[in-house]
Amino acid sequence: MLHIYYGNGKGKTTAAVGLTLRASGSGMKTAFLQFLKNGSSSEISILESLKDCFVLCCRECNKFSFQMSDAEKELIKSAHNSMLRRAEELINKSEAELLVLDELLDAYNKDLIDTVLTDSFINTYCKKVEIIITGRAPSAEWLDIADYVTEMNAVKHPYNNGISARRGIEY
């Protein structure tokens, strides 16, 4: 089944982490892949400590996409494509029953992953395992095939008052 957590509000990754914890706690094999993030977010260490939870981040991502050169974008795109192929291997080897693709929507929308490969992956595997996708602005096609869709809408956020992201809360 396909789950989509999207929108401009806080909580998309947090919800995906919570579902990963729940699935892991029930004995499911889980995988948590973070696109556009280098593994420095606080949730990574606890996810890595879980039994049967595979974690993979894009270690090459050290800038926001608007700060990247074209060469850096190509490097990130290649890394993201490799991550998606690794997810495919995990599913095919029955090593993941629940798969989180955190920030996949943004990587997809910014052309930082092969969109044909991604579309094929989603259409092939959303009927075999639980796939959770997070980010902003999913396509109408993905919303249509999704089994769960949750929109996170920012009503109020401290960032709008000049308060920077806080470790343990926003990252």
FENLINDA-V499885 format. One record per helix or strand of 3 or more residues. SS is the DSSP state (2 for helix, 1 for strand). FROM is the first residue (numbers start at 0). TO is the last residue. If there is no record, write none. Layout:
ss={SS | SS}
from={FROM | FROM}
to={TO | TO}
This chain:
ss={1 | 2 | 1 | 2 | 1 | 2 | 2 | 1 | 2 | 2 | 1 | 2 | 1 | 2}
from={1 | 11 | 29 | 42 | 52 | 64 | 69 | 97 | 103 | 114 | 129 | 139 | 147 | 157}
to={5 | 24 | 33 | 48 | 56 | 66 | 91 | 101 | 108 | 124 | 134 | 144 | 150 | 160}
